[in-house]
Amino acid sequence: MSGHSKWANIKHKKEKSDAKKGKIFTKLGREITVIVKAGGPDPESNSKLRDVIAKAKANNMPNDNIDRCIKKASGELGADNYEEITYEGYGPSGVAVIVETLTDNRNRTAGDLRHYFDKFGGNLGQNGCVSFLFDKKGVIIIDNSEEELEEDAVMMDALDAGAEDFTANEDCFEILTSTDNFSNVRDALEKKGYSFASAEIEQIPQTTVTLTDEKDLLFMGKLIDSLEDNDDVQSVWHNWEE
């Protein structure tokens, strides 16, 4: 998910991902592989695996696909080796960009990302050059477009579960948690019967940048699209107010 998880942005991404489900599932499969190798195949004892399973389900990844990825990563079907690398840089007019990747070839990934940034008016920077402009938070989005849920009830359930903040938008509820408490809050809400449009750890910008130049707007959009289309890229975060 790019930028802050406003519901309109999420719906846009959902529509976009529907046309690219195969690519989305491939990226989720890589994430499952890394997490299972690090913490084991049992979601009861591996909270990060529970997190990514919830994320996969929110993206409509079939259970068979999820189970196959877990078995492959645990050695039953043989697994690839991926390395987690985060890149930071600037888009047009200094827009801050964070790119999270899982790669089996860091030279290829770095070269691809540098090419995208250079081509679309930005530049790839050093680690730490923009991450201080973001807060890492757990973000849970509950769809209420059918207006079936009571705001007060959802808010109390979220706060009782340990959420840090709660926002009611026009057709959804947005719940923020600390990264440490994200799994507990999500699990508690799931047990209450809530389903999630999105539930993951995100990089939330402290302030946003508005672009007015038409070339900057065009290039920023193309930069994000190019990054998200790359198989090695898992997530793209930025402080552009789209």
N, C-alpha and C positions, 0 to 999 in steps of 0.2 A: 504494500500500500504506500502510495506516495504522499508525503506531506502529512498534515494533521487529519485525523479520521473523521471528518465531517460526513454526515450521512449521504449528502448528495455526491460527494467524492467516492464513497464506498459503492453506491449504486452504479456510478459510472464505471468503476473498476470491475464490478460484477458483470456488467453487460459486456465490457471489453474482454474479460476472461472467458466468457461463454464461448467466444470464437477461438479461444486459445487454450482450451481445457487440457489438451495433451501437454503443452509446455508448462502449465501451472502444476499439473500432477508430477511431471518430471522434477521440477524444482522442490516440491514437497517431498518427493521420494528421496532426494539427496539430503534434505534436512533430517528426515527420519533416520537415514543411514548413519549420519554423523552422531546423532543423539543416542541411538541404540549402541553404537560402538563405544561411546563414552560412558554410558550409564546403565546399559543392559536393556533387554527386550521386554521387561515387565513394567507396564505403566503404573502399577501400584507402588513400586519402589523407585521409579524414575519419573519425577514430576515434570521434567522437560519433555519427556515422551508424551505424557498426558497433555501437555500444552500443545504440542505439534499435532497430535491426533485431533484435538478440538479445532485447531486451525484448518486441518485437512477436511474435516467434516463440514466446517463453515464454507469451504470452497467446493462442497459437493463431491469430494473424492470418495469413490465407492469403498466399502469396508474391505472387500477382497483385495483391492489395490494396497490399502494400508497394511493389511496382514502380510501380503507378499513382500512389501518393502521391509517390514520388521524381520521376517524370516531371512530375507537376503542379507540384511545387515548383521544378523546374529550368527551368520556363518552357515545356515542351512542350505542356502542357494548360491553362496559365493558373493562377495561384495566388492565394490570399488572403494578406493580411498580418496576422500575429499578433505581439503583443508579450508578452515574458516578464515577469511581475510576481509577486513573492512577498509575501504578506501574513502578518502575525503577530498573534496575539491570545490571549485567555484564554477557556477554556470554564468551566463551573460549577466552583466551589471552586478556581479558579486553575489549572486544567489548561492547560499550554502547548500552543499549536496553531500549526503552520506550514502555510500553504496556498500551493502553487505553481500558477500559472495561466498560460494562454496565451489572450490575448483580442484581439479586434479592436475592443473598446469598453471602455476602462478605467473609464469612469464607470458603465456598466451593471454590470460585474463588482464594483467596489467597493461599489456600492449593494446588490447581492445579498448579498455576504458580510457586510456590516454588518447587514443585516436578519436573517440566520441567527444571527449571534452574539448580537444583542440579543434575539431571540425565544427563544433557548434558554439564557438565564442567563449569557451571557458578554459579552465586548466586544472589538472590533477595536482593536488597539494600533498603536504606531509601529514602523517597521522597527528591528529590533535588540532589541525588548523581550523576546523569548524565545529567539532563535536561539542565544544563548550557552549555553543549557541542552542543546544538541544537538551531536553530532559528525557531520560529513558523511563517510560512508564508502561504499566499494563493498561490496555485499553479494551474495554468490553462494550460492544454495541448490541443493544436489544431492539429489534424491529418492533415498532408499534403503529405501523401504517394503517392497520385495521382498527386501531384505538380500542383494543380489547383489554389492555392493561391499565391499572390505576397508578398514576404517577406516585402518589404517597406510599402505596404498598411496595412498589419496586424500589423506591428510594430507601425505605426503612430496611428492606431485605438486603440491599447493597451495603448500606452503612453498618448494619448488624454483622455482615460477613467480613467487614474490615476495609471497605473501600475508602479511598481518600477524598473522592469528590464525585458528585452526581450532577448531570445536566440533562434536563428534559428539552429535547428539540421538537420540531413540529411533528415528526412521525417516527421518532426513535428516542431511546435513552442512552446516554453515554456515561460510562462508569470508568473512573480512573483509579488505579491502584499502584502501590509501590511494586517494583519488580520482584521483591522477595515475597510479597503477599499475593501476587497475581493468581497463582494456582489455587490457593485456598479460597479466594473470593470467587473465582470461576466455578470451582467444584461446588461450593455452597449454593450458588445461584442455579447451577445445573440440577442439583438435588431438589431445589424448589420448583423445578419444572420449566425454567426459562430456557429458550433456545437463542442462539447468538448469530447475528449477521456477521460479526467479526469478533475475534478474541485472540489478541496477541500482544507481544511486547513491541512498543513503537518508540520511535525517536520523535518527540514533539518539540517543534521550534518554540523558543521563548518569545521571539518576535518574527514578523513576516515581512517580506519584501514584495512590493507591487511593481510590476514592469509595465511601462507605457509605450516604449518604442516597439514598433511592429516587428522589426527584425529580431529584437531580443525575445519577444513573445514567441515568434516562430521557432527560433533556435532552441529556446528552453523546452518547448514542447517536443521538438525532435530529439533533444538530448535525453529527456526522460524516456521517450519511446524506445530509443536505441539501447539504452541501459536495460530497460525492462525486457526487451526482446532477446537479450544475451542469455544463453543457457546457464552461464556461471553466476549470474546475478540473482540473488534471492529477494532482496528488498531495496528500494530506493526511497530515501527520505530527503526532504528539502524544505526550505522556508519561503518558497514562492507562494504568494497568495493568488491562486489560480482564478 
